[in-house]
């Protein structure tokens, strides 16, 4: 097994500030291979401790290359932003063409990073398969699952979601006590289907997102509408797979823990596939802080504020998800700003915007309720937590 050596590399490669997988993704650099992902690929391909030193060197090289890519991209964007700011402030004179070129560079600079990321991932896979003792068919299956883990996430508005990771992330109430082998069997068909689309769909989403940015800059409305239709088709296909996988796990939960636990699981999947709609609101973050740090009375009040709003918030979230699904069926992402210019989506988009406004208003009311009995110092502490995104 390659556990120890490559795990140590994880600290070197991703432990420093600015070098987590999230940092790369926020910068737009994808795909990102984490040491645990690579270690699991090695194990599934039948490699042993004798290969650990070489694997560690490969991950060191991978980490160095990715750190360089992140630094270079950051520097180029900083230079472009500085020149753009100077032009906007009138401190330098540039032509409209040059200004457009700077804006375009800010959006497209990441492409060079993708080339490196794609190439480095391919190198890791090629090395591992060259020394693997398994049959080509078994290698193919292992690599497909590796791509699933690399290209899918715990949450994604693009439905690039890894249901297996939701199960593996930790023992949640609805899954606690269920036999892992039973859950794995129920999710087996999903794993096969997800591995089939993971890499190809993720790369297509990546490219379409960039193309949409460029089309926005060039004010190419018809291009953006066509890109939206393509995105919707891929999204619908992925959601069909996720819905089937979600249902398979729900059946297992119902048989052992009942329908309420299954409903909790379905909400977790919905939150993963619609994070902007179903993610934690500030009031929930604030309530966690109060429960950890407040007085007994403050803790009770915070819990009451959340409880009394739960049904209304859940109802709005269910409606929002329904509207988003309906929008995708007509080829439009209602949450995307480009949807504003698509006439056939106007009625659905108005309903979605109204829902969004109601959710925002309710979220603020709940936050005010949670903080009502707090001191100014406690409120300041919560503001710091919210700014930090914790």
BALOBA-1460 file (C-alpha; in Angstrom, 3 decimals):
// residues 390
<rec num="1" residu="x" x="0.000" y="0.000" z="0.000"/>
<rec num="2" residu="x" x="1.130" y="3.545" z="-0.700"/>
<rec num="3" residu="x" x="-0.605" y="5.153" z="2.254"/>
<rec num="4" residu="x" x="2.187" y="6.736" z="4.294"/>
<rec num="5" residu="x" x="4.511" y="8.288" z="1.750"/>
<rec num="6" residu="x" x="1.896" y="9.878" z="-0.487"/>
<rec num="7" residu="x" x="-0.110" y="11.087" z="2.488"/>
<rec num="8" residu="x" x="2.982" y="12.933" z="3.688"/>
<rec num="9" residu="x" x="3.190" y="14.504" z="0.253"/>
<rec num="10" residu="x" x="-0.330" y="15.838" z="0.808"/>
<rec num="11" residu="x" x="1.005" y="18.142" z="3.498"/>
<rec num="12" residu="x" x="3.787" y="19.376" z="1.224"/>
<rec num="13" residu="x" x="1.622" y="19.815" z="-1.860"/>
<rec num="14" residu="x" x="-1.551" y="21.273" z="-0.453"/>
<rec num="15" residu="x" x="-0.889" y="22.221" z="3.136"/>
<rec num="16" residu="x" x="0.566" y="25.678" z="2.550"/>
<rec num="17" residu="x" x="-1.738" y="28.727" z="2.327"/>
<rec num="18" residu="x" x="-2.899" y="29.306" z="-1.241"/>
<rec num="19" residu="x" x="-2.304" y="25.696" z="-2.231"/>
<rec num="20" residu="x" x="-5.502" y="23.845" z="-1.378"/>
<rec num="21" residu="x" x="-7.643" y="22.224" z="-4.036"/>
<rec num="22" residu="x" x="-10.293" y="24.869" z="-3.355"/>
<rec num="23" residu="x" x="-7.793" y="27.653" z="-4.093"/>
<rec num="24" residu="x" x="-7.021" y="26.181" z="-7.499"/>
<rec num="25" residu="x" x="-10.692" y="25.793" z="-8.345"/>
<rec num="26" residu="x" x="-11.494" y="29.330" z="-7.214"/>
<rec num="27" residu="x" x="-8.792" y="30.501" z="-9.604"/>
<rec num="28" residu="x" x="-10.430" y="28.428" z="-12.359"/>
<rec num="29" residu="x" x="-7.642" y="25.828" z="-12.530"/>
<rec num="30" residu="x" x="-9.081" y="22.381" z="-13.136"/>
<rec num="31" residu="x" x="-8.705" y="19.425" z="-12.835"/>
<rec num="32" residu="x" x="-6.957" y="19.123" z="-9.478"/>
<rec num="33" residu="x" x="-5.592" y="15.796" z="-8.210"/>
<rec num="34" residu="x" x="-5.312" y="15.554" z="-4.439"/>
<rec num="35" residu="x" x="-2.874" y="13.082" z="-2.833"/>
<rec num="36" residu="x" x="-5.717" y="10.957" z="-1.384"/>
<rec num="37" residu="x" x="-7.215" y="10.622" z="-4.882"/>
<rec num="38" residu="x" x="-3.868" y="9.510" z="-6.308"/>
<rec num="39" residu="x" x="-3.186" y="7.177" z="-3.410"/>
<rec num="40" residu="x" x="-6.524" y="5.440" z="-3.931"/>
<rec num="41" residu="x" x="-5.802" y="5.066" z="-7.647"/>
<rec num="42" residu="x" x="-2.495" y="3.379" z="-6.813"/>
<rec num="43" residu="x" x="-4.215" y="0.941" z="-4.475"/>
<rec num="44" residu="x" x="-6.961" y="0.149" z="-6.994"/>
<rec num="45" residu="x" x="-4.337" y="-0.485" z="-9.689"/>
<rec num="46" residu="x" x="-2.559" y="-2.994" z="-7.447"/>
<rec num="47" residu="x" x="0.642" y="-1.027" z="-6.819"/>
<rec num="48" residu="x" x="2.682" y="-1.815" z="-3.710"/>
<rec num="49" residu="x" x="5.034" y="-0.119" z="-1.246"/>
<rec num="50" residu="x" x="7.904" y="-0.753" z="-3.673"/>
<rec num="51" residu="x" x="6.379" y="1.893" z="-5.935"/>
<rec num="52" residu="x" x="5.879" y="4.416" z="-3.130"/>
<rec num="53" residu="x" x="9.104" y="6.386" z="-3.670"/>
<rec num="54" residu="x" x="8.397" y="6.916" z="-7.357"/>
<rec num="55" residu="x" x="4.777" y="7.819" z="-6.625"/>
<rec num="56" residu="x" x="5.913" y="10.346" z="-4.039"/>
<rec num="57" residu="x" x="8.305" y="11.968" z="-6.518"/>
<rec num="58" residu="x" x="5.550" y="12.155" z="-9.101"/>
<rec num="59" residu="x" x="3.254" y="13.902" z="-6.641"/>
<rec num="60" residu="x" x="6.055" y="16.293" z="-5.659"/>
<rec num="61" residu="x" x="6.541" y="17.167" z="-9.320"/>
<rec num="62" residu="x" x="2.783" y="17.500" z="-9.789"/>
<rec num="63" residu="x" x="2.504" y="19.805" z="-6.765"/>
<rec num="64" residu="x" x="5.429" y="21.964" z="-7.940"/>
<rec num="65" residu="x" x="3.904" y="22.343" z="-11.391"/>
<rec num="66" residu="x" x="0.478" y="23.226" z="-10.017"/>
<rec num="67" residu="x" x="1.920" y="25.757" z="-7.571"/>
<rec num="68" residu="x" x="3.795" y="27.408" z="-10.441"/>
<rec num="69" residu="x" x="0.655" y="27.491" z="-12.569"/>
<rec num="70" residu="x" x="-1.337" y="29.108" z="-9.760"/>
<rec num="71" residu="x" x="1.373" y="31.713" z="-9.138"/>
<rec num="72" residu="x" x="1.786" y="32.542" z="-12.827"/>
<rec num="73" residu="x" x="-1.945" y="32.871" z="-13.365"/>
<rec num="74" residu="x" x="-2.264" y="35.088" z="-10.318"/>
<rec num="75" residu="x" x="0.566" y="37.336" z="-11.526"/>
<rec num="76" residu="x" x="-0.854" y="37.675" z="-15.030"/>
<rec num="77" residu="x" x="-4.276" y="38.546" z="-13.693"/>
<rec num="78" residu="x" x="-2.775" y="41.067" z="-11.276"/>
<rec num="79" residu="x" x="-0.887" y="42.722" z="-14.137"/>
<rec num="80" residu="x" x="-4.017" y="42.828" z="-16.295"/>
<rec num="81" residu="x" x="-6.121" y="44.251" z="-13.466"/>
<rec num="82" residu="x" x="-3.527" y="46.914" z="-12.724"/>
<rec num="83" residu="x" x="-3.412" y="48.001" z="-16.363"/>
<rec num="84" residu="x" x="-7.224" y="47.943" z="-16.532"/>
<rec num="85" residu="x" x="-7.496" y="50.089" z="-13.376"/>
<rec num="86" residu="x" x="-4.981" y="52.584" z="-14.752"/>
<rec num="87" residu="x" x="-6.963" y="52.854" z="-17.969"/>
<rec num="88" residu="x" x="-10.293" y="53.266" z="-16.182"/>
<rec num="89" residu="x" x="-8.827" y="55.940" z="-13.892"/>
<rec num="90" residu="x" x="-7.424" y="57.771" z="-16.916"/>
<rec num="91" residu="x" x="-3.805" y="57.429" z="-15.808"/>
<rec num="92" residu="x" x="-2.852" y="55.740" z="-19.071"/>
<rec num="93" residu="x" x="-4.337" y="56.112" z="-22.524"/>
<rec num="94" residu="x" x="-5.193" y="52.970" z="-24.466"/>
<rec num="95" residu="x" x="-7.415" y="52.320" z="-27.451"/>
<rec num="96" residu="x" x="-10.817" y="50.599" z="-27.158"/>
<rec num="97" residu="x" x="-9.265" y="47.572" z="-28.855"/>
<rec num="98" residu="x" x="-6.519" y="47.381" z="-26.227"/>
<rec num="99" residu="x" x="-9.068" y="47.766" z="-23.441"/>
<rec num="100" residu="x" x="-11.145" y="44.935" z="-24.889"/>
<rec num="101" residu="x" x="-7.977" y="42.846" z="-25.171"/>
<rec num="102" residu="x" x="-7.193" y="43.320" z="-21.467"/>
<rec num="103" residu="x" x="-10.703" y="42.277" z="-20.466"/>
<rec num="104" residu="x" x="-10.439" y="39.263" z="-22.737"/>
<rec num="105" residu="x" x="-7.070" y="38.316" z="-21.265"/>
<rec num="106" residu="x" x="-8.517" y="38.358" z="-17.753"/>
<rec num="107" residu="x" x="-11.042" y="35.759" z="-18.847"/>
<rec num="108" residu="x" x="-8.893" y="33.542" z="-21.062"/>
<rec num="109" residu="x" x="-5.578" y="33.528" z="-19.182"/>
<rec num="110" residu="x" x="-6.645" y="30.374" z="-17.352"/>
<rec num="111" residu="x" x="-6.473" y="28.284" z="-20.546"/>
<rec num="112" residu="x" x="-2.708" y="27.891" z="-20.258"/>
<rec num="113" residu="x" x="-3.248" y="26.567" z="-16.727"/>
<rec num="114" residu="x" x="-5.729" y="24.010" z="-18.023"/>
<rec num="115" residu="x" x="-3.147" y="22.700" z="-20.477"/>
<rec num="116" residu="x" x="-0.692" y="22.080" z="-17.647"/>
<rec num="117" residu="x" x="-3.338" y="20.579" z="-15.343"/>
<rec num="118" residu="x" x="-4.610" y="18.231" z="-18.067"/>
<rec num="119" residu="x" x="-1.106" y="17.162" z="-19.012"/>
<rec num="120" residu="x" x="0.013" y="16.503" z="-15.450"/>
<rec num="121" residu="x" x="-3.078" y="14.425" z="-14.722"/>
<rec num="122" residu="x" x="-2.423" y="12.360" z="-17.848"/>
<rec num="123" residu="x" x="1.196" y="11.788" z="-16.725"/>
<rec num="124" residu="x" x="0.053" y="10.421" z="-13.356"/>
<rec num="125" residu="x" x="-2.403" y="8.033" z="-15.003"/>
<rec num="126" residu="x" x="0.105" y="6.893" z="-17.654"/>
<rec num="127" residu="x" x="2.781" y="6.088" z="-15.084"/>
<rec num="128" residu="x" x="0.353" y="4.199" z="-12.875"/>
<rec num="129" residu="x" x="-1.034" y="2.071" z="-15.686"/>
<rec num="130" residu="x" x="2.413" y="1.242" z="-17.089"/>
<rec num="131" residu="x" x="3.427" y="-0.558" z="-13.886"/>
<rec num="132" residu="x" x="0.016" y="-1.872" z="-12.835"/>
<rec num="133" residu="x" x="-0.228" y="-5.693" z="-12.804"/>
<rec num="134" residu="x" x="-3.951" y="-5.625" z="-13.553"/>
<rec num="135" residu="x" x="-5.644" y="-6.452" z="-16.833"/>
<rec num="136" residu="x" x="-6.424" y="-3.579" z="-19.228"/>
<rec num="137" residu="x" x="-10.132" y="-3.941" z="-18.411"/>
<rec num="138" residu="x" x="-9.520" y="-3.660" z="-14.668"/>
<rec num="139" residu="x" x="-7.198" y="-0.705" z="-15.243"/>
<rec num="140" residu="x" x="-9.869" y="1.011" z="-17.326"/>
<rec num="141" residu="x" x="-12.418" y="0.635" z="-14.503"/>
<rec num="142" residu="x" x="-9.964" y="1.962" z="-11.902"/>
<rec num="143" residu="x" x="-9.081" y="4.990" z="-14.027"/>
<rec num="144" residu="x" x="-12.755" y="5.728" z="-14.686"/>
<rec num="145" residu="x" x="-13.456" y="5.812" z="-10.944"/>
<rec num="146" residu="x" x="-10.336" y="7.948" z="-10.431"/>
<rec num="147" residu="x" x="-11.718" y="10.435" z="-12.969"/>
<rec num="148" residu="x" x="-15.031" y="10.385" z="-11.109"/>
<rec num="149" residu="x" x="-13.303" y="11.388" z="-7.887"/>
<rec num="150" residu="x" x="-11.158" y="14.040" z="-9.584"/>
<rec num="151" residu="x" x="-13.774" y="15.705" z="-11.774"/>
<rec num="152" residu="x" x="-16.879" y="15.463" z="-9.565"/>
<rec num="153" residu="x" x="-17.389" y="17.375" z="-6.333"/>
<rec num="154" residu="x" x="-19.394" y="17.421" z="-3.133"/>
<rec num="155" residu="x" x="-21.547" y="20.227" z="-4.550"/>
<rec num="156" residu="x" x="-21.985" y="21.822" z="-7.969"/>
<rec num="157" residu="x" x="-24.612" y="23.953" z="-9.697"/>
<rec num="158" residu="x" x="-23.522" y="22.186" z="-12.900"/>
<rec num="159" residu="x" x="-24.582" y="18.812" z="-11.430"/>
<rec num="160" residu="x" x="-20.959" y="17.636" z="-11.416"/>
<rec num="161" residu="x" x="-21.703" y="15.963" z="-8.090"/>
<rec num="162" residu="x" x="-20.165" y="12.863" z="-6.526"/>
<rec num="163" residu="x" x="-22.902" y="11.041" z="-4.588"/>
<rec num="164" residu="x" x="-20.347" y="8.543" z="-3.300"/>
<rec num="165" residu="x" x="-18.456" y="11.403" z="-1.674"/>
<rec num="166" residu="x" x="-21.652" y="12.561" z="0.038"/>
<rec num="167" residu="x" x="-21.898" y="9.125" z="1.617"/>
<rec num="168" residu="x" x="-18.202" y="8.897" z="2.459"/>
<rec num="169" residu="x" x="-17.982" y="12.466" z="3.824"/>
<rec num="170" residu="x" x="-19.113" y="11.444" z="7.273"/>
<rec num="171" residu="x" x="-21.676" y="9.567" z="9.281"/>
<rec num="172" residu="x" x="-24.878" y="11.560" z="8.957"/>
<rec num="173" residu="x" x="-28.046" y="10.774" z="10.850"/>
<rec num="174" residu="x" x="-29.919" y="9.229" z="7.924"/>
<rec num="175" residu="x" x="-26.976" y="6.962" z="6.978"/>
<rec num="176" residu="x" x="-25.657" y="6.156" z="10.444"/>
<rec num="177" residu="x" x="-25.667" y="2.435" z="11.120"/>
<rec num="178" residu="x" x="-26.384" y="1.329" z="7.563"/>
<rec num="179" residu="x" x="-24.033" y="-1.409" z="6.260"/>
<rec num="180" residu="x" x="-21.450" y="0.210" z="3.923"/>
<rec num="181" residu="x" x="-21.599" y="-2.776" z="1.572"/>
<rec num="182" residu="x" x="-25.361" y="-2.328" z="1.191"/>
<rec num="183" residu="x" x="-24.970" y="1.346" z="0.335"/>
<rec num="184" residu="x" x="-22.155" y="0.561" z="-2.084"/>
<rec num="185" residu="x" x="-24.264" y="-2.059" z="-3.840"/>
<rec num="186" residu="x" x="-27.172" y="0.372" z="-4.162"/>
<rec num="187" residu="x" x="-24.874" y="3.025" z="-5.648"/>
<rec num="188" residu="x" x="-23.005" y="0.699" z="-7.998"/>
<rec num="189" residu="x" x="-24.988" y="1.574" z="-11.126"/>
<rec num="190" residu="x" x="-24.601" y="5.261" z="-10.342"/>
<rec num="191" residu="x" x="-20.816" y="4.853" z="-9.994"/>
<rec num="192" residu="x" x="-20.597" y="3.206" z="-13.404"/>
<rec num="193" residu="x" x="-22.726" y="5.876" z="-15.082"/>
<rec num="194" residu="x" x="-20.996" y="8.773" z="-13.298"/>
<rec num="195" residu="x" x="-17.545" y="7.462" z="-14.197"/>
<rec num="196" residu="x" x="-18.670" y="7.371" z="-17.820"/>
<rec num="197" residu="x" x="-19.570" y="11.076" z="-17.963"/>
<rec num="198" residu="x" x="-17.340" y="12.639" z="-15.274"/>
<rec num="199" residu="x" x="-14.271" y="13.656" z="-17.255"/>
<rec num="200" residu="x" x="-15.916" y="14.468" z="-20.584"/>
<rec num="201" residu="x" x="-18.721" y="16.497" z="-19.014"/>
<rec num="202" residu="x" x="-16.452" y="18.385" z="-16.615"/>
<rec num="203" residu="x" x="-14.150" y="19.449" z="-19.433"/>
<rec num="204" residu="x" x="-17.150" y="20.463" z="-21.568"/>
<rec num="205" residu="x" x="-18.564" y="22.544" z="-18.711"/>
<rec num="206" residu="x" x="-15.177" y="24.162" z="-18.216"/>
<rec num="207" residu="x" x="-14.907" y="25.132" z="-21.883"/>
<rec num="208" residu="x" x="-18.512" y="26.350" z="-22.156"/>
<rec num="209" residu="x" x="-18.091" y="28.541" z="-19.093"/>
<rec num="210" residu="x" x="-15.122" y="30.255" z="-20.716"/>
<rec num="211" residu="x" x="-16.913" y="30.561" z="-24.053"/>
<rec num="212" residu="x" x="-19.850" y="32.188" z="-22.275"/>
<rec num="213" residu="x" x="-17.534" y="34.702" z="-20.576"/>
<rec num="214" residu="x" x="-16.019" y="35.619" z="-23.926"/>
<rec num="215" residu="x" x="-19.438" y="35.861" z="-25.598"/>
<rec num="216" residu="x" x="-20.604" y="38.122" z="-22.762"/>
<rec num="217" residu="x" x="-17.643" y="40.429" z="-23.321"/>
<rec num="218" residu="x" x="-18.387" y="40.546" z="-27.031"/>
<rec num="219" residu="x" x="-22.132" y="40.976" z="-26.409"/>
<rec num="220" residu="x" x="-22.964" y="37.884" z="-28.482"/>
<rec num="221" residu="x" x="-26.455" y="37.175" z="-27.146"/>
<rec num="222" residu="x" x="-27.303" y="34.420" z="-29.627"/>
<rec num="223" residu="x" x="-24.042" y="32.605" z="-28.882"/>
<rec num="224" residu="x" x="-24.779" y="32.694" z="-25.174"/>
<rec num="225" residu="x" x="-28.283" y="31.331" z="-25.733"/>
<rec num="226" residu="x" x="-26.899" y="28.423" z="-27.761"/>
<rec num="227" residu="x" x="-24.285" y="27.694" z="-25.106"/>
<rec num="228" residu="x" x="-27.060" y="27.674" z="-22.523"/>
<rec num="229" residu="x" x="-28.995" y="25.090" z="-24.506"/>
<rec num="230" residu="x" x="-25.917" y="22.864" z="-24.734"/>
<rec num="231" residu="x" x="-25.271" y="23.255" z="-21.017"/>
<rec num="232" residu="x" x="-28.882" y="22.361" z="-20.232"/>
<rec num="233" residu="x" x="-28.706" y="19.121" z="-22.217"/>
<rec num="234" residu="x" x="-25.636" y="17.988" z="-20.314"/>
<rec num="235" residu="x" x="-27.144" y="19.064" z="-17.004"/>
<rec num="236" residu="x" x="-30.352" y="17.128" z="-17.639"/>
<rec num="237" residu="x" x="-28.399" y="13.987" z="-18.478"/>
<rec num="238" residu="x" x="-26.330" y="14.212" z="-15.305"/>
<rec num="239" residu="x" x="-29.388" y="14.901" z="-13.170"/>
<rec num="240" residu="x" x="-31.127" y="11.798" z="-14.527"/>
<rec num="241" residu="x" x="-28.156" y="9.758" z="-13.313"/>
<rec num="242" residu="x" x="-28.120" y="11.513" z="-9.936"/>
<rec num="243" residu="x" x="-31.868" y="11.129" z="-9.441"/>
<rec num="244" residu="x" x="-31.577" y="7.383" z="-10.063"/>
<rec num="245" residu="x" x="-28.649" y="7.077" z="-7.655"/>
<rec num="246" residu="x" x="-30.441" y="9.156" z="-5.037"/>
<rec num="247" residu="x" x="-33.529" y="6.954" z="-5.343"/>
<rec num="248" residu="x" x="-31.480" y="3.757" z="-5.011"/>
<rec num="249" residu="x" x="-29.968" y="4.918" z="-1.724"/>
<rec num="250" residu="x" x="-33.345" y="6.221" z="-0.528"/>
<rec num="251" residu="x" x="-34.826" y="2.730" z="-0.962"/>
<rec num="252" residu="x" x="-32.169" y="1.280" z="1.353"/>
<rec num="253" residu="x" x="-32.781" y="4.024" z="3.920"/>
<rec num="254" residu="x" x="-36.570" y="3.573" z="3.858"/>
<rec num="255" residu="x" x="-36.248" y="-0.161" z="4.473"/>
<rec num="256" residu="x" x="-34.091" y="0.315" z="7.559"/>
<rec num="257" residu="x" x="-34.694" y="3.832" z="8.948"/>
<rec num="258" residu="x" x="-38.004" y="4.990" z="7.496"/>
<rec num="259" residu="x" x="-39.302" y="7.640" z="5.111"/>
<rec num="260" residu="x" x="-38.253" y="10.644" z="7.201"/>
<rec num="261" residu="x" x="-34.599" y="9.582" z="7.073"/>
<rec num="262" residu="x" x="-34.929" y="9.030" z="3.321"/>
<rec num="263" residu="x" x="-36.334" y="12.556" z="2.952"/>
<rec num="264" residu="x" x="-33.283" y="13.883" z="4.815"/>
<rec num="265" residu="x" x="-31.022" y="12.085" z="2.347"/>
<rec num="266" residu="x" x="-32.932" y="13.539" z="-0.596"/>
<rec num="267" residu="x" x="-32.508" y="17.029" z="0.864"/>
<rec num="268" residu="x" x="-28.761" y="16.435" z="1.141"/>
<rec num="269" residu="x" x="-28.560" y="15.469" z="-2.513"/>
<rec num="270" residu="x" x="-30.654" y="18.488" z="-3.465"/>
<rec num="271" residu="x" x="-28.324" y="20.728" z="-1.485"/>
<rec num="272" residu="x" x="-25.339" y="19.252" z="-3.345"/>
<rec num="273" residu="x" x="-26.913" y="19.727" z="-6.778"/>
<rec num="274" residu="x" x="-28.430" y="23.145" z="-6.026"/>
<rec num="275" residu="x" x="-25.974" y="24.713" z="-3.540"/>
<rec num="276" residu="x" x="-26.959" y="28.303" z="-4.317"/>
<rec num="277" residu="x" x="-30.563" y="27.494" z="-3.418"/>
<rec num="278" residu="x" x="-30.166" y="24.960" z="-0.626"/>
<rec num="279" residu="x" x="-26.847" y="25.876" z="0.980"/>
<rec num="280" residu="x" x="-26.521" y="27.140" z="4.541"/>
<rec num="281" residu="x" x="-27.869" y="30.630" z="5.114"/>
<rec num="282" residu="x" x="-26.023" y="33.143" z="7.316"/>
<rec num="283" residu="x" x="-28.530" y="32.565" z="10.102"/>
<rec num="284" residu="x" x="-27.537" y="28.895" z="10.313"/>
<rec num="285" residu="x" x="-23.846" y="29.838" z="10.540"/>
<rec num="286" residu="x" x="-24.670" y="32.428" z="13.192"/>
<rec num="287" residu="x" x="-26.794" y="29.952" z="15.149"/>
<rec num="288" residu="x" x="-23.943" y="27.436" z="15.212"/>
<rec num="289" residu="x" x="-21.703" y="30.140" z="16.680"/>
<rec num="290" residu="x" x="-24.317" y="31.020" z="19.310"/>
<rec num="291" residu="x" x="-24.836" y="27.366" z="20.246"/>
<rec num="292" residu="x" x="-21.070" y="26.987" z="20.689"/>
<rec num="293" residu="x" x="-20.428" y="30.288" z="22.469"/>
<rec num="294" residu="x" x="-23.657" y="31.829" z="23.764"/>
<rec num="295" residu="x" x="-25.512" y="31.547" z="27.037"/>
<rec num="296" residu="x" x="-28.145" y="28.894" z="27.568"/>
<rec num="297" residu="x" x="-30.905" y="31.410" z="26.864"/>
<rec num="298" residu="x" x="-29.197" y="32.646" z="23.702"/>
<rec num="299" residu="x" x="-28.729" y="29.078" z="22.498"/>
<rec num="300" residu="x" x="-32.415" y="28.328" z="23.064"/>
<rec num="301" residu="x" x="-33.481" y="31.505" z="21.234"/>
<rec num="302" residu="x" x="-31.202" y="30.776" z="18.260"/>
<rec num="303" residu="x" x="-32.558" y="27.249" z="17.915"/>
<rec num="304" residu="x" x="-36.133" y="28.571" z="18.122"/>
<rec num="305" residu="x" x="-35.458" y="31.155" z="15.381"/>
<rec num="306" residu="x" x="-34.231" y="28.436" z="13.020"/>
<rec num="307" residu="x" x="-37.019" y="26.020" z="13.870"/>
<rec num="308" residu="x" x="-39.858" y="28.481" z="13.305"/>
<rec num="309" residu="x" x="-38.552" y="29.393" z="9.832"/>
<rec num="310" residu="x" x="-37.624" y="25.883" z="8.676"/>
<rec num="311" residu="x" x="-40.905" y="24.975" z="6.981"/>
<rec num="312" residu="x" x="-41.173" y="28.285" z="5.095"/>
<rec num="313" residu="x" x="-37.553" y="28.140" z="3.958"/>
<rec num="314" residu="x" x="-37.892" y="24.514" z="2.868"/>
<rec num="315" residu="x" x="-41.009" y="25.324" z="0.867"/>
<rec num="316" residu="x" x="-39.246" y="28.161" z="-0.953"/>
<rec num="317" residu="x" x="-36.243" y="25.959" z="-1.694"/>
<rec num="318" residu="x" x="-38.410" y="23.182" z="-3.123"/>
<rec num="319" residu="x" x="-40.152" y="25.713" z="-5.356"/>
<rec num="320" residu="x" x="-36.816" y="27.185" z="-6.493"/>
<rec num="321" residu="x" x="-35.478" y="23.756" z="-7.444"/>
<rec num="322" residu="x" x="-38.666" y="22.988" z="-9.363"/>
<rec num="323" residu="x" x="-38.342" y="26.239" z="-11.311"/>
<rec num="324" residu="x" x="-34.667" y="25.628" z="-12.068"/>
<rec num="325" residu="x" x="-35.468" y="22.152" z="-13.370"/>
<rec num="326" residu="x" x="-38.255" y="23.535" z="-15.560"/>
<rec num="327" residu="x" x="-35.861" y="26.130" z="-16.913"/>
<rec num="328" residu="x" x="-33.316" y="23.509" z="-17.871"/>
<rec num="329" residu="x" x="-35.987" y="21.592" z="-19.773"/>
<rec num="330" residu="x" x="-36.435" y="24.605" z="-22.061"/>
<rec num="331" residu="x" x="-32.662" y="25.061" z="-22.343"/>
<rec num="332" residu="x" x="-32.135" y="27.884" z="-19.846"/>
<rec num="333" residu="x" x="-30.372" y="28.235" z="-16.514"/>
<rec num="334" residu="x" x="-32.717" y="30.642" z="-14.725"/>
<rec num="335" residu="x" x="-29.984" y="31.576" z="-12.242"/>
<rec num="336" residu="x" x="-27.648" y="32.698" z="-15.046"/>
<rec num="337" residu="x" x="-27.727" y="36.388" z="-15.878"/>
<rec num="338" residu="x" x="-27.935" y="35.573" z="-19.601"/>
<rec num="339" residu="x" x="-31.440" y="34.168" z="-18.984"/>
<rec num="340" residu="x" x="-32.718" y="37.736" z="-18.697"/>
<rec num="341" residu="x" x="-32.482" y="38.123" z="-22.474"/>
<rec num="342" residu="x" x="-34.292" y="34.911" z="-23.418"/>
<rec num="343" residu="x" x="-37.957" y="35.637" z="-24.072"/>
<rec num="344" residu="x" x="-39.281" y="32.090" z="-23.684"/>
<rec num="345" residu="x" x="-37.849" y="31.950" z="-20.161"/>
<rec num="346" residu="x" x="-39.187" y="35.323" z="-19.015"/>
<rec num="347" residu="x" x="-42.172" y="34.014" z="-17.035"/>
<rec num="348" residu="x" x="-40.185" y="31.283" z="-15.300"/>
<rec num="349" residu="x" x="-37.360" y="33.697" z="-14.567"/>
<rec num="350" residu="x" x="-39.744" y="36.199" z="-12.979"/>
<rec num="351" residu="x" x="-41.088" y="33.429" z="-10.740"/>
<rec num="352" residu="x" x="-37.543" y="32.406" z="-9.838"/>
<rec num="353" residu="x" x="-36.486" y="35.980" z="-9.069"/>
<rec num="354" residu="x" x="-39.538" y="36.455" z="-6.865"/>
<rec num="355" residu="x" x="-38.689" y="33.221" z="-5.053"/>
<rec num="356" residu="x" x="-35.087" y="34.353" z="-4.667"/>
<rec num="357" residu="x" x="-36.227" y="37.651" z="-3.171"/>
<rec num="358" residu="x" x="-38.505" y="35.878" z="-0.709"/>
<rec num="359" residu="x" x="-35.693" y="33.544" z="0.328"/>
<rec num="360" residu="x" x="-33.317" y="36.473" z="0.851"/>
<rec num="361" residu="x" x="-35.884" y="38.371" z="2.921"/>
<rec num="362" residu="x" x="-36.642" y="35.323" z="5.066"/>
<rec num="363" residu="x" x="-32.930" y="34.600" z="5.542"/>
<rec num="364" residu="x" x="-32.342" y="38.145" z="6.785"/>
<rec num="365" residu="x" x="-35.322" y="37.948" z="9.137"/>
<rec num="366" residu="x" x="-33.985" y="34.720" z="10.631"/>
<rec num="367" residu="x" x="-30.495" y="36.210" z="11.016"/>
<rec num="368" residu="x" x="-31.973" y="39.228" z="12.813"/>
<rec num="369" residu="x" x="-33.921" y="36.868" z="15.052"/>
<rec num="370" residu="x" x="-30.826" y="34.791" z="15.915"/>
<rec num="371" residu="x" x="-28.830" y="37.907" z="16.802"/>
<rec num="372" residu="x" x="-31.590" y="39.778" z="18.630"/>
<rec num="373" residu="x" x="-30.474" y="38.914" z="22.137"/>
<rec num="374" residu="x" x="-26.715" y="39.120" z="21.529"/>
<rec num="375" residu="x" x="-24.231" y="41.727" z="22.677"/>
<rec num="376" residu="x" x="-22.489" y="43.955" z="20.156"/>
<rec num="377" residu="x" x="-19.273" y="42.023" z="20.765"/>
<rec num="378" residu="x" x="-21.008" y="38.740" z="19.963"/>
<rec num="379" residu="x" x="-22.489" y="40.211" z="16.785"/>
<rec num="380" residu="x" x="-19.032" y="41.414" z="15.742"/>
<rec num="381" residu="x" x="-17.656" y="37.910" z="16.278"/>
<rec num="382" residu="x" x="-20.405" y="36.455" z="14.079"/>
<rec num="383" residu="x" x="-19.695" y="39.046" z="11.370"/>
<rec num="384" residu="x" x="-16.057" y="37.922" z="11.337"/>
<rec num="385" residu="x" x="-17.135" y="34.297" z="10.972"/>
<rec num="386" residu="x" x="-19.495" y="35.169" z="8.105"/>
<rec num="387" residu="x" x="-16.814" y="37.199" z="6.299"/>
<rec num="388" residu="x" x="-14.369" y="34.320" z="6.658"/>
<rec num="389" residu="x" x="-16.946" y="31.997" z="5.103"/>
<rec num="390" residu="x" x="-16.883" y="29.454" z="7.902"/>
